[in-house]
Amino acid sequence: MPDPHWNRNGVDDPFAAARSALAARLANRRAAAGERLSLDELVAAVVELRPLPAVAFRVLELADDGRFSAHELASLIASDQALTAKILRLENSPFYGFARRITTVRDAVVLLGFRAVRQATLATCVVGDGRRNTSLDYDAFWQFCVTTGMLGEVLARTEGQHQDHAFTAGVLHQVGVLALDQYRSDLLANVIELSASGMLRQAAERDVLGFTTTELGGALAEHWGFPKPLVNAIGRHARPIDELAAEGSLAATIARARLYVRAQGIADGIGPAEQTAVPEEWVQGPLSVSIRQAGGMEKILERVSAFMQAAVS
């Protein structure tokens, strides 16, 4: 996890942790009094809860620094017995479909490569962590996010971008929803109720919170020191698709992948499934070829199911 004694700009700040704790306490007092929190106040409160497991931050640090080796990644995974078991289940599942059985994390790194194991580790420790009995349907939520990540990979591979970045961004792109559910599930329930009555999701979030869960996720990602492309993907994927497409950014990749997931009638765990028209770019041209090469949408969803089973078992 990023060092609490360093601020967002990487400057040594011995009082950062104390200020963060104080801000969280003040935010919690205001929330307990029924007052609406600002975006910064909610970020301060959520950060103290750490809605993502600590190992996820450590894996992201490996991802952002080329000095780390495959051996260090394997050692990091092996230090957590539960995570090791999940990773080995995933590597031996239909998600990868290896003929030989993988028995150690080091074998997995050798056979699959540093990047593949790193992205699988990050996604697995996030998806399998922190489930609660609230208005959020966690199974549907994570199925939507993992499917978005896999289709983001297809897009990235087709267009020559970093595939692991796309998968990670897809899995984490709704971290703002996850954080809100863990901190104030009652507010998320209010958003869901307003959305069910016919209000647009973003309008419902602004009505209840004063900002959107996408903005919350982006602010959290920035606070946690995530790589800049990942921060932008989390915080900007809900912007108009035409605006994002012109940028050719990771946020655009996730937004385009989300559109295709929705077109498949897959619910996001927050509201009902909405079967929209399939975007034309997925029906013809290079993307349609890439989908066929991946075995079609049926095969992709089989891999999503295999991933989910390994991650939450």
Buried (B, 14 or more C-beta within 10 A) or exposed (E): BBEBEBBEEEEEBEEBEEEBBEBBEBBBEBBEEEEEBBBEBBBBBBBBEBBBBEBBBBBBBBBEEEEBEBEEBBEBBBEBEEBBEBBBBBBBBBBBEBEEEBEEBBBBBBBBEBBBBBBBBBBBBBBBBBBEEBBBBBEBBBBBBBBBBBBBBBBBBBEEBBBBBBBBBBBBBBBBBBBBBBBBBEBBBBBBEBBEEEBEBBEBBBEBBEBBBBBBBBBBBBBBBBBEBBBBBBBBBBBEBEEBBEEEBBBBBBBBBBBBBBBBEBBBBBBEEEEEEBBEBBEEEEBBEBBEEBEEBEEBBBBBBBBBBBBBE
